[in-house]
Amino acid sequence: MIQILPVADIYKEEIIVDDNFVQRQEGWETVESDTESAFFKMGRYIMENKTDSRWNYYHKALPDNLADNFIIKAQIEVVENHKGYGQYGLVWGFEEDGDYLNKFVASSEESSFVVSSFERNHNVHKHRFSELFFNYNTSGKKQFFSILKLDGYYYFFLNKYDRPNYVVHASHLPMFGDRFGFYIEPGLKMVCESITVKNLYINPKFDGHIWMPVGEDLMPMGSVLLRGN
């Protein structure tokens, strides 16, 4: 089977967000009400959707220096024995009061995921892709999400990051704004210990072809095979 893996000559990685929720909590929402809950406890960001029919999201602004090429990654765990349904994961590329968002979410009920650019009221989908994936975690509760934007394409990774679960041209998932964060559907409660965003700076002269000389890893000298981690 042919696997599509992004190859790039990355000469610099710059961490612009590294929130571990022990000391870095700035910008994230905290709330306690009849319909939702979001708070920090023991270095974890805990979010709960108490509604029966409405999705929630918790977000903050990306730094102004977000590059054209970047990676967002997070580990998200759904609390066991919590009755709920639907999807949970990441959202990005939207304004605080904007109408359109992008999301990369997994199902709490089965091993499936969705990548979508959608209208806030769900009446319009600009782009939507859904597929099953192999869940390496036997409990089915903890997922590792990674969104990589590289040379005009998005690569979406779940769990082991061996290969992208989905690849799409960036034009299908436009950046409507500078917000990013977490997405959670009715009845779910989820926990995140950290979320990281890195800028990736690449050599524009590298054309993606593997030419000699190569290193011991059989990759062009100075290039990196990105796996979402």
C-alpha positions in Angstrom: 0.0 0.0 0.0 1.3 3.5 -0.9 1.4 5.8 2.1 1.3 9.5 1.7 3.8 11.0 4.1 4.9 14.7 4.1 8.6 15.2 3.5 10.2 18.6 4.1 13.6 20.1 4.7 12.8 21.8 8.0 15.6 24.1 9.2 13.8 25.5 12.3 10.9 24.5 14.7 9.5 27.3 16.9 7.2 26.6 19.8 4.6 29.3 19.9 2.1 27.6 22.3 3.0 25.1 24.9 0.2 25.0 27.4 0.5 22.2 30.0 -2.2 23.6 32.3 0.0 23.6 35.3 1.6 27.0 34.9 0.4 27.9 31.4 -3.4 28.5 31.6 -3.7 32.0 30.1 -6.5 32.7 27.7 -8.4 29.5 28.3 -12.0 29.8 29.5 -13.2 28.7 33.0 -16.9 28.4 33.7 -19.3 26.6 35.9 -23.0 26.5 35.0 -26.0 24.2 34.5 -25.0 23.7 30.8 -21.2 23.5 30.9 -18.1 23.3 33.0 -14.4 24.1 32.3 -11.7 24.3 35.0 -8.1 23.4 35.8 -7.2 20.7 38.2 -3.8 19.0 38.9 -2.3 20.2 35.6 -5.3 19.2 33.5 -7.9 21.2 31.6 -11.3 19.5 32.3 -14.3 20.3 30.1 -17.8 19.0 30.3 -20.8 19.6 28.1 -24.0 19.2 30.2 -26.5 19.9 27.5 -28.5 17.4 25.6 -28.3 18.9 22.1 -25.7 21.6 21.7 -21.9 21.4 21.1 -19.5 23.5 23.0 -16.0 24.8 22.4 -13.2 26.3 24.5 -10.6 28.3 22.7 -8.0 31.0 22.7 -6.1 33.2 20.1 -3.0 31.9 18.4 0.0 34.2 18.5 0.3 36.8 15.7 3.5 35.1 14.5 1.7 31.9 13.3 3.6 30.7 10.2 2.3 29.3 7.0 3.5 25.9 8.1 2.6 24.7 11.6 1.6 21.7 13.7 -1.0 21.5 16.5 -1.0 18.5 18.7 -2.9 17.4 21.8 -3.8 14.4 23.9 -7.5 14.3 24.8 -9.1 11.8 27.1 -12.9 11.2 27.4 -13.8 10.5 31.1 -14.9 6.9 31.4 -18.4 6.0 32.6 -19.7 9.4 31.6 -22.8 9.2 29.6 -22.7 11.2 26.4 -22.5 10.9 22.6 -21.1 12.5 19.6 -17.6 13.9 18.8 -14.7 15.6 20.6 -11.4 16.9 19.4 -9.9 20.1 18.1 -11.1 23.3 16.3 -9.0 25.9 14.6 -9.0 28.8 12.1 -12.0 30.8 13.3 -12.9 34.2 14.7 -14.2 34.6 18.2 -17.7 35.6 16.9 -17.3 34.2 13.4 -19.7 32.0 11.5 -17.3 29.3 10.2 -14.9 26.9 12.0 -12.7 24.0 11.1 -12.7 20.9 13.3 -10.8 17.6 13.6 -12.8 15.3 15.9 -13.2 11.7 16.8 -16.3 9.8 17.8 -17.0 8.8 21.4 -19.0 5.9 20.2 -17.0 4.3 17.5 -13.5 4.4 15.9 -14.3 7.1 13.4 -13.2 10.7 12.8 -14.4 13.8 10.9 -12.5 16.7 9.3 -14.8 19.5 8.5 -15.1 23.2 7.6 -18.6 24.1 8.8 -21.0 26.8 9.6 -21.7 27.5 13.3 -25.3 26.4 13.1 -24.4 23.3 11.1 -26.7 24.2 8.1 -23.8 24.5 5.7 -20.6 22.4 5.3 -17.9 23.9 3.1 -16.0 20.6 3.4 -16.5 17.4 5.2 -14.6 14.0 5.3 -15.4 11.1 7.6 -13.7 7.7 7.9 -13.0 4.9 10.3 -9.6 4.5 11.9 -7.8 1.8 13.9 -8.0 2.7 17.6 -4.7 1.6 19.2 -6.0 2.4 22.7 -8.1 -0.6 23.8 -10.2 1.6 26.2 -11.3 3.8 23.3 -11.1 6.8 25.5 -7.7 8.5 24.9 -6.8 10.0 21.6 -3.8 11.8 20.2 -4.6 14.5 17.7 -2.2 16.2 15.4 -2.9 18.7 12.7 0.0 19.5 10.4 -0.1 22.2 7.7 2.8 22.0 5.3 3.3 23.5 1.8 -0.4 24.1 1.2 -1.7 20.8 2.5 -3.2 19.6 5.8 -2.2 16.3 7.2 -4.3 14.8 10.0 -2.9 12.2 12.4 -4.6 10.1 15.1 -2.8 8.1 17.9 0.4 6.4 16.7 1.1 9.0 14.0 2.4 6.3 11.6 0.8 7.9 8.7 -1.8 10.6 8.1 -5.4 9.5 8.5 -6.4 12.2 6.0 -4.7 14.6 3.6 -6.4 17.6 2.0 -5.4 20.8 0.2 -5.5 23.8 2.6 -8.0 25.6 0.2 -10.7 23.2 1.5 -10.1 24.3 5.1 -9.6 28.1 5.0 -8.4 30.0 8.0 -11.3 32.3 8.9 -9.5 33.6 12.0 -6.8 33.1 14.6 -8.7 31.0 17.3 -8.0 27.4 18.2 -9.1 25.0 20.9 -11.3 22.1 21.9 -14.6 20.8 20.6 -17.1 18.7 22.7 -20.6 17.4 22.0 -23.5 16.7 24.4 -23.0 14.8 27.6 -19.3 14.3 27.2 -16.6 15.2 29.7 -13.0 15.3 28.5 -9.5 16.1 29.8 -6.4 17.5 28.2 -3.0 17.6 29.8 -1.3 19.7 27.2 -1.6 21.3 23.8 1.3 22.5 21.6 1.6 24.6 18.5 4.9 24.9 16.6 5.8 27.0 13.6 7.7 25.0 11.0 10.2 26.8 8.7 11.2 24.9 5.6 13.7 25.2 2.8 11.7 26.4 -0.2 14.3 24.9 -2.6 13.7 21.4 -1.4 11.2 19.8 -4.0 10.2 16.8 -2.0 12.1 14.3 -4.1 14.6 12.0 -2.5 18.0 12.5 -4.2 21.5 11.4 -3.2 23.2 12.0 -0.8 21.1 10.5 1.9 21.7 9.9 5.6 21.6 6.7 7.5 17.8 7.0 7.7 17.7 7.0 3.8 16.4 10.5 3.8 17.9 13.5 2.1 20.5 15.2 4.3 18.7 17.7 6.5 15.2 16.6 5.6 12.6 15.3 8.0 9.8 12.8 7.5 7.0 14.2 9.6 4.7 11.8 11.4 2.6 14.2 13.4 4.5 13.9 16.7 
